[in-house]
């Protein structure tokens, strides 16, 4: 059991249940995280999709923003999908009023870059470091990455735009792999957590 990492899913808003299922299928012990004391008990964290402005405000309200920043700075592995990617960016190109980020990846993101809700789509995405063909990703009001700093590694692009980035222990995708039944992104993240556990 000792090799089984405990991975939290930030459960303030968004598709928490789907991430818990995907993590469990990738051999992690998955649990929702809402409070700083729950954050202190996990080896890694997923920040799910949702509405990035709302998530940012709820993280501040629940006293989670500073503990999140501290854990990321201390090297805790984190994986952000869609809105989670926005929260892990150092800079948002068009932030809403009062919107804060956790940071962790030296990148600039553009919110809702792939269009509105009714322009959502599913696509196969070739991700560096993942075998077995393209990863199935769902893009829902998805961001894309405008640019990355020297330490950030681009691991996937779609339609000429950066959609997956990794910087040390922090991973982010524009798309939602948890909605497809393809759990290889979660398996990659579980391996990242296991490597630093």
C-alpha positions in Angstrom: 0.0 0.0 0.0 2.9 2.4 0.7 3.5 2.8 -3.0 -0.1 4.1 -3.5 0.0 7.9 -3.6 -2.8 9.9 -2.0 -4.0 12.4 -4.5 -6.5 15.1 -3.8 -9.0 16.8 -6.2 -9.7 20.4 -5.3 -13.4 20.2 -4.7 -14.5 23.8 -4.6 -16.2 23.6 -8.0 -16.0 21.7 -11.3 -15.9 18.0 -12.4 -14.5 16.5 -9.2 -16.1 13.1 -9.4 -14.7 12.3 -12.8 -11.2 13.0 -11.7 -11.6 10.9 -8.5 -12.7 8.0 -10.8 -9.8 8.5 -13.2 -7.2 8.7 -10.4 -8.6 5.6 -8.8 -8.3 3.7 -12.1 -4.7 4.9 -12.3 -3.9 3.2 -8.9 -4.0 6.3 -6.7 -6.0 6.8 -3.5 -8.1 9.7 -4.5 -10.0 12.1 -2.2 -11.8 15.5 -2.4 -9.9 18.4 -0.8 -11.8 21.5 0.4 -9.8 22.7 3.4 -6.1 23.4 4.2 -5.9 20.5 6.6 -7.1 18.1 3.9 -4.5 19.6 1.5 -1.8 18.9 4.1 -2.6 15.2 3.9 -2.2 14.6 0.2 0.9 13.7 -1.9 -0.4 15.5 -5.0 -3.4 17.5 -6.2 -5.6 17.8 -9.3 -7.3 21.2 -10.0 -10.3 20.3 -12.1 -12.1 22.2 -14.8 -14.9 24.5 -13.9 -15.1 28.3 -14.0 -11.6 29.7 -13.2 -12.9 33.1 -11.8 -15.3 31.3 -9.4 -12.6 28.8 -8.4 -10.1 31.5 -7.7 -12.6 33.4 -5.5 -13.7 30.2 -3.6 -10.1 29.3 -3.0 -9.6 32.7 -1.3 -12.9 32.4 0.6 -12.0 28.9 1.9 -8.5 29.9 2.9 -7.0 27.7 0.3 -5.1 30.1 -2.0 -2.0 30.6 0.2 -1.7 27.0 1.3 -2.0 26.0 -2.4 0.8 28.4 -3.4 3.0 27.2 -0.6 2.6 23.5 -1.4 3.3 24.2 -5.2 6.4 26.2 -4.3 7.5 23.4 -2.0 7.3 20.9 -4.9 4.0 19.2 -4.5 2.9 17.7 -7.8 -0.2 19.3 -9.3 -2.2 18.7 -12.4 -4.7 21.3 -13.7 -7.2 20.7 -16.4 -9.0 23.6 -18.3 -9.8 26.1 -15.5 -7.1 24.3 -13.5 -4.6 25.2 -16.2 -5.6 28.8 -15.8 -5.1 28.7 -12.0 -1.6 27.2 -12.5 -0.4 30.0 -14.9 1.8 32.7 -13.8 -0.2 35.2 -15.9 -3.6 35.3 -17.5 -3.9 37.4 -20.6 -7.4 38.6 -19.9 -8.2 38.1 -16.2 -11.6 38.8 -14.7 -11.6 41.4 -11.9 -10.2 39.9 -8.7 -9.0 36.7 -10.4 -5.9 35.3 -8.8 -3.7 32.3 -9.8 -1.8 29.7 -7.8 1.1 29.8 -10.2 3.6 27.0 -10.8 4.1 27.1 -14.5 5.8 30.0 -16.3 3.2 30.5 -18.9 0.6 33.0 -20.1 -2.8 31.6 -20.8 -5.8 33.0 -22.7 -9.2 32.2 -21.1 -12.0 30.6 -23.3 -9.6 30.8 -26.3 -11.2 27.9 -28.2 -14.6 29.6 -28.1 -17.9 29.4 -26.2 -19.7 26.5 -24.6 -21.5 25.6 -27.9 -18.2 25.5 -29.7 -17.0 22.6 -27.5 -15.4 19.7 -29.2 -13.5 16.4 -28.7 -10.2 15.7 -30.3 -7.3 13.3 -30.2 -4.1 15.0 -28.9 -0.6 13.7 -29.3 1.1 14.1 -25.9 4.9 13.8 -25.5 5.7 11.0 -23.1 2.4 9.1 -23.5 2.4 6.0 -25.6 -0.5 4.3 -27.4 -1.6 7.0 -29.8 -3.4 10.3 -29.2 -5.1 11.1 -25.9 -8.8 11.8 -26.2 -9.5 15.3 -24.9 -12.7 17.3 -24.5 -12.3 21.0 -25.0 -15.1 23.0 -23.2 -14.6 26.8 -23.3 -10.9 25.8 -23.1 -7.9 28.0 -22.7 -4.8 27.8 -24.7 -1.2 28.8 -23.8 0.0 31.9 -25.5 3.6 31.5 -24.5 5.9 29.7 -22.1 9.0 30.5 -20.2 12.4 28.7 -20.5 11.6 26.2 -17.7 8.2 25.1 -19.1 8.1 22.2 -21.5 5.4 22.1 -24.2 4.1 18.5 -24.4 1.1 18.9 -26.7 -0.3 21.3 -29.3 -3.7 21.3 -31.1 -4.5 23.4 -34.1 -1.2 25.3 -33.8 -1.9 26.2 -30.1 -0.2 24.9 -27.0 -2.6 22.7 -25.0 -0.4 20.8 -22.6 2.6 22.0 -20.5 4.8 20.6 -17.8 7.2 22.4 -15.5 9.0 20.1 -13.0 6.2 18.6 -10.8 3.4 20.7 -12.4 1.3 19.5 -15.3 -1.5 21.3 -17.1 -3.9 20.6 -20.0 -6.4 22.8 -21.8 -8.6 19.8 -22.3 -10.6 17.4 -20.0 -9.2 13.8 -20.3 -11.3 12.8 -17.3 -14.5 13.0 -19.4 -13.4 10.4 -22.0 -12.5 7.2 -20.2 -8.9 7.6 -21.4 -7.0 7.8 -18.2 -3.4 8.0 -19.5 -3.0 11.6 -18.5 -4.0 10.7 -14.9 -1.6 7.7 -15.0 1.2 10.0 -16.1 0.4 12.3 -13.2 0.2 9.5 -10.7 3.7 8.4 -11.9 4.9 12.0 -11.3 3.5 11.9 -7.7 5.0 8.5 -7.1 8.4 9.8 -8.2 8.6 12.5 -5.5 6.6 10.7 -2.8 
